[in-house]
Amino acid sequence: MIDAIVILSGASRGLGAALALAACRPGTLLVTLSRGEHPLLAQHARRHGCEHRHYAVDLADPVQTETVARGLFADLPDGAGRYRLINNAGTVEPIAQAAVLDAAAVAHALHVNVAAAMLLTAAFLGAAPAAADRRVLNISSGAGQQPMAGWSVYCATKAALDMYTRTVRLEQQAGGLRIAALSPGVIDTPMQARIRATLPDAFPAVEDFKTLHRSGQLAAPADVAARILDYLERDDFGQNELDDIRQY
Ligand SMILES: NC(=O)c1ccc[n+]([C@@H]2O[C@H](COP(=O)([O-])OP(=O)(O)OC[C@H]3O[C@@H](n4cnc5c(N)ncnc54)[C@H](OP(=O)(O)O)[C@@H]3O)[C@@H](O)[C@H]2O)c1
């Protein structure tokens, strides 16, 4: 009997992989979406009595994303009391000064970081029964509120995700959906390795990120994931529309 359905984007590595592993619990149906598949997740889920379904999808392609989202929601079993959508997939690229941005890189980031969350949320709203406990968590970033040279696209997409979250929350006030955007802090993931590999011309603050790494100031993905899953189940989830896991 499935009592909770958790839909999670970007579970192949980094924070999403840690969230997926931690979400494997008896009675849970975990649905993951990303291009690649976490090599150990299926086995881990079986061992923990969790049903797991993976959908291979490029979230940079909005038509593919919408089709997969509709299909996955149409195939969900009836009767779960709790529905969770975690829009975690994201890209920090392109890391570049604004003058050299090109159409393909800009469109890719807008689709992965913003449009995919919108399309998955639309399908979620259409499919998860209103009587159930429905919660959407958008993984945002402090970069949505704090500009960083070289990250104009990333900062703008996270600011867009924040405003999208606030607007859906306004629309859904009477509908019972709870939604929040959450900054997860600075975490030791492949995205951080990608940031550290950037040249200072493109990203002047790169040395600060190398220092954070060298001095052991990056959070462990498993620790952050456990705190995020606890946060998602809080009675007051959704009261702070823009939140930061470091406050908890
Ligand atoms: N790490 C940090 O310090 C930090 C700080 C603030 C916010 N965040 C946010 O936290 C979230 C997770 O970050 P992370 O550090 O874990 O990133 P990561 O290590 O780069 O992992 C990104 C995940 O997103 C998926 N993804 C990326 N592009 C995709 C695409 N086109 N289609 C489908 N899936 C795609 C990847 O899967 P595939 O490549 O297999 O498709 C992967 O599972 C992001 O939203 C990020 O902005 C991270």
The ligand as an SDF file (V2000), in Angstrom:
LIG
                    3D

 48 52  0  0  0  0  0  0  0  0999 V2000
   25.5180   22.6290   -4.6750 N   0  0  0  0  0  0  0  0  0  0  0  0
   25.2760   23.8080   -4.1290 C   0  0  0  0  0  0  0  0  0  0  0  0
   26.1280   24.3630   -3.4090 O   0  0  0  0  0  0  0  0  0  0  0  0
   23.9590   24.5000   -4.3580 C   0  0  0  0  0  0  0  0  0  0  0  0
   23.7590   25.7470   -3.7470 C   0  0  0  0  0  0  0  0  0  0  0  0
   22.5440   26.3990   -3.9360 C   0  0  0  0  0  0  0  0  0  0  0  0
   21.5550   25.7890   -4.6930 C   0  0  0  0  0  0  0  0  0  0  0  0
   21.7830   24.5790   -5.2850 N   0  0  0  0  0  0  0  0  0  0  0  0
   20.6990   23.9930   -6.0780 C   0  0  0  0  0  0  0  0  0  0  0  0
   20.4850   22.6540   -5.6570 O   0  0  0  0  0  0  0  0  0  0  0  0
   20.0100   21.8620   -6.7510 C   0  0  0  0  0  0  0  0  0  0  0  0
   20.8970   20.6360   -6.9010 C   0  0  0  0  0  0  0  0  0  0  0  0
   22.2180   21.0770   -7.1510 O   0  0  0  0  0  0  0  0  0  0  0  0
   23.4760   20.0880   -7.1670 P   0  0  0  0  0  0  0  0  0  0  0  0
   24.5900   20.8570   -6.5980 O   0  0  0  0  0  0  0  0  0  0  0  0
   23.0930   18.7670   -6.6250 O   0  0  0  0  0  0  0  0  0  0  0  0
   23.7060   19.9860   -8.7650 O   0  0  0  0  0  0  0  0  0  0  0  0
   24.4520   18.8490   -9.6140 P   0  0  0  0  0  0  0  0  0  0  0  0
   25.4220   18.1520   -8.7800 O   0  0  0  0  0  0  0  0  0  0  0  0
   24.9480   19.5290  -10.8570 O   0  0  0  0  0  0  0  0  0  0  0  0
   23.2410   17.8730  -10.0230 O   0  0  0  0  0  0  0  0  0  0  0  0
   22.2160   18.3940  -10.8470 C   0  0  0  0  0  0  0  0  0  0  0  0
   21.1000   17.3850  -11.0370 C   0  0  0  0  0  0  0  0  0  0  0  0
   20.1490   18.0250  -11.9380 O   0  0  0  0  0  0  0  0  0  0  0  0
   19.9230   17.1700  -13.0520 C   0  0  0  0  0  0  0  0  0  0  0  0
   19.8200   17.9140  -14.3090 N   0  0  0  0  0  0  0  0  0  0  0  0
   20.6270   18.9140  -14.7530 C   0  0  0  0  0  0  0  0  0  0  0  0
   20.3000   19.2320  -16.0080 N   0  0  0  0  0  0  0  0  0  0  0  0
   19.2660   18.4130  -16.3700 C   0  0  0  0  0  0  0  0  0  0  0  0
   18.5090   18.2320  -17.5500 C   0  0  0  0  0  0  0  0  0  0  0  0
   18.7440   18.9500  -18.6590 N   0  0  0  0  0  0  0  0  0  0  0  0
   17.5330   17.3110  -17.5710 N   0  0  0  0  0  0  0  0  0  0  0  0
   17.3000   16.5370  -16.4760 C   0  0  0  0  0  0  0  0  0  0  0  0
   17.9750   16.6770  -15.3240 N   0  0  0  0  0  0  0  0  0  0  0  0
   18.9520   17.5760  -15.2780 C   0  0  0  0  0  0  0  0  0  0  0  0
   21.1670   16.2750  -13.1420 C   0  0  0  0  0  0  0  0  0  0  0  0
   20.8000   15.0360  -13.7480 O   0  0  0  0  0  0  0  0  0  0  0  0
   21.3150   14.5390  -15.2000 P   0  0  0  0  0  0  0  0  0  0  0  0
   22.5760   15.2790  -15.5300 O   0  0  0  0  0  0  0  0  0  0  0  0
   21.4950   13.0620  -15.0350 O   0  0  0  0  0  0  0  0  0  0  0  0
   20.2100   14.8640  -16.1490 O   0  0  0  0  0  0  0  0  0  0  0  0
   21.5610   16.0890  -11.6850 C   0  0  0  0  0  0  0  0  0  0  0  0
   20.8880   14.9890  -11.1280 O   0  0  0  0  0  0  0  0  0  0  0  0
   20.0530   22.7900   -7.9720 C   0  0  0  0  0  0  0  0  0  0  0  0
   18.7670   23.3110   -8.2120 O   0  0  0  0  0  0  0  0  0  0  0  0
   21.0070   23.8900   -7.5590 C   0  0  0  0  0  0  0  0  0  0  0  0
   20.7650   25.0920   -8.2470 O   0  0  0  0  0  0  0  0  0  0  0  0
   22.9670   23.9170   -5.1330 C   0  0  0  0  0  0  0  0  0  0  0  0
  1  2  1  0
  2  3  2  0
  2  4  1  0
  4  5  1  0
  4 48  2  0
  5  6  2  0
  6  7  1  0
  7  8  2  0
  8  9  1  0
  8 48  1  0
  9 10  1  0
  9 46  1  0
 10 11  1  0
 11 12  1  0
 11 44  1  0
 12 13  1  0
 13 14  1  0
 14 15  2  0
 14 16  1  0
 14 17  1  0
 17 18  1  0
 18 19  2  0
 18 20  1  0
 18 21  1  0
 21 22  1  0
 22 23  1  0
 23 24  1  0
 23 42  1  0
 24 25  1  0
 25 26  1  0
 25 36  1  0
 26 27  1  0
 26 35  1  0
 27 28  2  0
 28 29  1  0
 29 30  1  0
 29 35  2  0
 30 31  1  0
 30 32  2  0
 32 33  1  0
 33 34  2  0
 34 35  1  0
 36 37  1  0
 36 42  1  0
 37 38  1  0
 38 39  2  0
 38 40  1  0
 38 41  1  0
 42 43  1  0
 44 45  1  0
 44 46  1  0
 46 47  1  0
M  CHG  2   8   1  16  -1
M  END
$$$$
